[in-house]
């Protein structure tokens, strides 16, 4: 903000005293002044105070991520899509799948919201950097719709997940990238069992008989 104070030359000494007193008591703290003298008057002008672009950018990005997650929890698909910019992208790194453009991102969310109609995302921690925002969350929901060819199981899932958000020039989402353990999801849905368990060993033998036979032969040869 700029301000100019103009006084008659005869009031120069009195005005200078008032200005410096105002600086001292904090009324106009943070402003720097330049005094320009003419034969008739004194002009006192403040220097411009530059806005902190980094702080504005950080605030805008935090706000869009918070809005994005809130709309996910409200299952507002159109609202979620509006938080993305024109070059939208979604990367599901657990499955090595990458969805590009608005239509691609829409297909990801349609599948997710159909599979978990009671989807709930609880934010645990947030980390803000110059280039991205990282959010640690817990995803909860009930498997009531088809997901990746798996019919509804009615089972509950609770999965820790890390999301990485990047931004475009307008501080809208350029992309979201998620990391999680897909084995945890499959185990909770009842289609994956640890190899150490009895059921896991049975499944391993049934689905990988050649591999298990080779392992048994190697074990016998070492005996």
Beta strands, then each sheet from edge to edge (+ up, - down):
strand 1: 4-8
strand 2: 33-37
strand 3: 41-46
strand 4: 89-92
strand 5: 97-100
strand 6: 120-128
strand 7: 132-142
strand 8: 156-167
strand 9: 173-179
sheet 1: 1+ 3- 2+
sheet 2: 5+ 4- 9- 8+ 7- 6+
end
